Amino acid sequence: MSRAEKIVIVGGGIAGMTAAAAIAGQGFAVTLLESAPAFGEIGAGVTLSPNAMKGLDFIGICEAVAAAGVEPTRQRIQHWEDGRTLVTMDRSTQREKYGAPYVTIHRADLHNLLTDAART
């Protein structure tokens, strides 16, 4: 279904691309404006909670993101100075408990998947 309204999104980062993919998926014509001349390898790892992954499921890329990233079964937070463990968490039941995975992915890989989703 195509809609007459036209949407402009300013900024092609993770939020802008996610918004563009979601809005285009609802039938709107979307124009995305970005000041950078090209998308590149900016940033490092991104952790996506099950709630964020449910949002990505809405635009149809949850499983692609999970496949491109890692679903850790455990997590440990350490003190920055002496390395001692502050907190440990079991992440092995995230899909079952929350209905979506807990994923760590490189920002550029996530951005590429969002860009592809926004173009379709």
PyMOL commands that set and color helices and strands:
alter all, ss='L'
color gray80, all
select helices_A, chain A and resi 14-24+50-58+62-68+94-98+107-119
alter helices_A, ss='H'
color red, helices_A
select strands_A, chain A and resi 6-10+29-33+45-48+74-78+85-90+103-106
alter strands_A, ss='S'
color yellow, strands_A
deselect
rebuild
show_as cartoon
